[in-house]
Amino acid sequence: MICKWLKVAVCGMAAMGLAWAADGARATEPSPRPVSAKRQMVMCMTKRMSDSKTLSYNDAAKLCKEQLQAQRATLTTSVLARPMAP
């Protein structure tokens, strides 16, 4: 009788451990959401202004806007160049 309850307890703990491990694995996966345009702009400006102490805020904003627009144009043309799947 004790052996039966021991088996149930061990199986239950094993199941809880597997569920906990699966939750931990899901929590470490990167988020599939892309970075927003505003966040890209902030990251670009922060990097440019930290690299060059003489670069003004307005100059960094202008350079980053141009860079992001060029990236968007490249992305748009590459997406449009692909044939549509039937």
N, C-alpha and C positions, 0 to 999 in steps of 0.2 A: 504494500500500500504506500509506504514512504517512497519507494523507488518511482512509482507512478507520478506522485506529486513533484518529486525532484526533476523528473523528465519534463513535466509541464512548465516548471519554473525556469529551467535551463532554456527550453525552446522559446519561452516568452522573452527572456532576457536577450537571447540571440536575435529575435525579431526586432526588439526595440533598438538593439545595437545597429542592425542593418538599416533601419529607418533613420537613425541618427546620422549614420555615415552618408546616406543618400542626401539628406538635408544639407549636410556640410559640403558635399560636392557641388550641389546646386548653388549654394551661397557664394562659392568662389568663382563661378563662371562669370566672364565679363558680360556687361550689359549689351544687348544687341542694338540699342538705340544709337543713332549717329549723334555726333556733337552738333549742337545748334550753331547757326551762323553767327549769332551774337557771341557765343562762347569762343568760337574760332577767332573772331575779331579781337576779343579780349586777350586770348593767348598769344596771338600774333603781335599785338601792340606791346604787351608785357615783355615778350622776348626781344623785340627790336629796341625798345627803350632801355632794357637792361644791358643789351650788347653795346649800345652807343649812348654814352652819357650826354652827347651834344645834340642828339636827335630830339626835336620837339614833339609834343603830343600830337599836334596837327599834322606834322610830317609823317609820323608813324601811322596815324589814322589813314592818311592818303595812300601811303605805300601798301598798307594791309588791305584796304578796300580794293586797290588795283590787283593785288595778288589773289584775293578771294574771288573777284570777278573773273579773272583768268582761269582759276581752277573750276569755277562753275561752268564757264564756256567750254572747257575741255571735257568736263563730265557730261554736259548736255550733248555735245557732238558725238562722244563715244557711245552714249546711250541711244541716240537717234540713229547712229550708223548700224546698229545691230538689227538684223531682220526680226520681224515679229514672228513669234511662234504661232502655228495654227491652232 
